[in-house]
Amino acid sequence: MTATINDLSFVRLKVPRLIPRILIENVKGRTFTADQFYEYQDRNLKNPFNYLYALIDDQKKIHGFIWCQVNDLDNVMFINTFSIDKEYWHKGAFMPKVCEFLGGLKESLKCPTVWWMTSNEKFFKKYSFRKSKICLMEYN
C-alpha cells in the first residue's frame, strides 16, 4: 500500500546520492545536472549552513527532498530546490506538510524569514507565502 503524504517524514540526509536521480531531474528550471548536484552536496556535507532533507516513508524509501541554505550574515533561509514524487503532487496537497516542516526548521534555526524563488506565484500565495519586496534580476 502506498503511503499518504501524512505518512512521510523529513529526515536530514548525510548521503546525498541516496536521492533518486529522477527527483533531481524533475526539478523545473534547474541550472545544474544531477551529477553536479550530488558533487556539490558531497563537498558541502560539513557546511553548517547547507541543509538537505529527504522525505521518506516508513520503509526509508525517499519520495522527495528539500535543499535549503541559511545566509550566515542575516540568517535568512533560502529554499534552493524541492522535489517530490508525482504520486504525492495531488494539486499541491503536499504543501501543508512542507510548510509545517519549514516553519519548524525556521524556528529551530532562528531564521527571520524564508525565501523561495518560484515561477508560480499564485500557487505559493495559497499557502501563506507573500510576494517579497525584493525582485530577482538576471544578467547574462
BELFEN-V100884 format. One record per residue. N is the residue number from 1. SS is DSSP state (@ for helix, = for strand, . for the rest). OMEGA is omega in radians with two decimals (none if undefined). D_LAST is the distance of its C-alpha to the last C-alpha in Angstrom with 2 decimals. Layout:
<<N & SS & OMEGA & D_LAST> <N & SS & OMEGA & D_LAST>>
//
This chain:
<<1 & . & 3.14 & 48.08> <2 & . & 3.10 & 44.41> <3 & . & 3.03 & 43.63> <4 & . & 3.14 & 42.45> <5 & @ & -3.14 & 39.39> <6 & @ & 3.09 & 41.88> <7 & @ & -3.10 & 43.30> <8 & . & -3.13 & 40.02> <9 & = & 3.03 & 39.25> <10 & = & 3.06 & 36.27> <11 & = & 3.11 & 36.90> <12 & = & -3.06 & 34.95> <13 & . & 3.13 & 33.80> <14 & . & 3.11 & 34.25> <15 & . & -3.04 & 33.81> <16 & @ & -3.08 & 30.33> <17 & @ & 3.03 & 31.24> <18 & @ & 3.10 & 33.80> <19 & . & 3.10 & 31.13> <20 & . & -3.12 & 31.47> <21 & @ & -3.09 & 28.54> <22 & @ & 3.11 & 28.61> <23 & @ & 3.10 & 27.84> <24 & @ & -3.10 & 24.55> <25 & @ & -3.14 & 23.74> <26 & . & -3.14 & 24.58> <27 & . & 3.14 & 21.87> <28 & . & 3.04 & 19.71> <29 & . & -3.13 & 15.93> <30 & . & -3.09 & 16.28> <31 & . & -3.10 & 13.65> <32 & . & 3.06 & 16.56> <33 & . & 3.07 & 19.74> <34 & @ & 3.13 & 23.17> <35 & @ & 3.09 & 24.01> <36 & @ & 3.11 & 21.07> <37 & @ & 3.14 & 22.19> <38 & @ & -3.12 & 25.77> <39 & @ & 3.12 & 25.03> <40 & @ & -3.12 & 23.04> <41 & @ & 3.08 & 25.87> <42 & @ & 3.14 & 28.47> <43 & @ & -3.04 & 27.03> <44 & . & -3.14 & 27.01> <45 & . & -3.11 & 30.49> <46 & . & 3.11 & 31.87> <47 & . & -3.08 & 29.02> <48 & . & -3.11 & 30.87> <49 & . & -3.13 & 27.78> <50 & = & -3.07 & 26.70> <51 & = & 3.13 & 28.62> <52 & = & -3.13 & 28.98> <53 & = & 3.06 & 31.63> <54 & = & 3.05 & 33.09> <55 & = & -2.99 & 34.89> <56 & = & 3.03 & 38.17> <57 & . & -3.08 & 41.46> <58 & . & 3.06 & 44.91> <59 & . & 3.14 & 44.78> <60 & . & 3.07 & 41.62> <61 & . & -3.13 & 39.55> <62 & = & 3.13 & 35.87> <63 & = & -3.13 & 34.79> <64 & = & 3.07 & 31.53> <65 & = & 3.04 & 29.52> <66 & = & 3.12 & 27.53> <67 & = & 3.10 & 25.32> <68 & = & 3.09 & 24.71> <69 & = & 3.11 & 24.26> <70 & = & 3.10 & 25.82> <71 & . & -3.07 & 24.38> <72 & . & 3.06 & 27.27> <73 & . & -3.08 & 26.83> <74 & . & 3.08 & 27.44> <75 & . & 3.08 & 28.35> <76 & . & 3.11 & 25.97> <77 & = & 3.09 & 25.59> <78 & = & 3.04 & 22.30> <79 & = & -3.13 & 22.81> <80 & = & -3.04 & 20.29> <81 & = & 2.98 & 21.98> <82 & = & 3.08 & 25.14> <83 & = & 3.13 & 26.82> <84 & = & 3.07 & 30.38> <85 & . & -3.12 & 32.61> <86 & @ & -3.13 & 32.78> <87 & @ & 3.13 & 36.50> <88 & @ & -3.08 & 35.80> <89 & . & 3.10 & 33.23> <90 & @ & 3.11 & 35.91> <91 & @ & 3.06 & 33.74> <92 & @ & -3.12 & 32.57> <93 & . & 3.14 & 36.00> <94 & . & -2.99 & 34.47> <95 & @ & 3.09 & 32.72> <96 & @ & 3.11 & 35.87> <97 & @ & 3.13 & 36.24> <98 & @ & -3.13 & 32.65> <99 & @ & 3.09 & 33.04> <100 & @ & 3.12 & 36.40> <101 & @ & -3.13 & 35.01> <102 & @ & 3.10 & 32.07> <103 & @ & 3.11 & 34.57> <104 & @ & 3.13 & 36.77> <105 & @ & 3.11 & 34.06> <106 & @ & -3.14 & 32.71> <107 & @ & -3.09 & 36.29> <108 & @ & 3.13 & 37.17> <109 & @ & -3.14 & 34.15> <110 & . & 3.11 & 34.72> <111 & . & -3.14 & 31.19> <112 & . & -3.12 & 31.10> <113 & . & 3.10 & 28.53> <114 & = & 3.08 & 26.43> <115 & = & 3.14 & 22.84> <116 & = & 3.11 & 21.72> <117 & . & -3.12 & 18.45> <118 & . & 2.99 & 19.32> <119 & . & -3.09 & 18.69> <120 & . & -3.07 & 22.48> <121 & @ & -3.09 & 23.54> <122 & @ & -3.13 & 27.04> <123 & @ & -3.08 & 27.89> <124 & @ & 3.13 & 27.28> <125 & @ & 3.09 & 29.17> <126 & . & -3.04 & 32.23> <127 & . & 3.03 & 32.30> <128 & . & 2.99 & 32.29> <129 & . & 3.09 & 28.59> <130 & . & 3.12 & 27.52> <131 & . & -3.13 & 24.36> <132 & . & 3.05 & 23.06> <133 & . & -3.10 & 22.82> <134 & . & 3.13 & 19.37> <135 & . & 3.10 & 16.40> <136 & . & 3.12 & 13.35> <137 & . & -3.14 & 10.15> <138 & . & 3.11 & 6.58> <139 & . & -3.14 & 3.81> <140 & . & none & 0.00>>
//
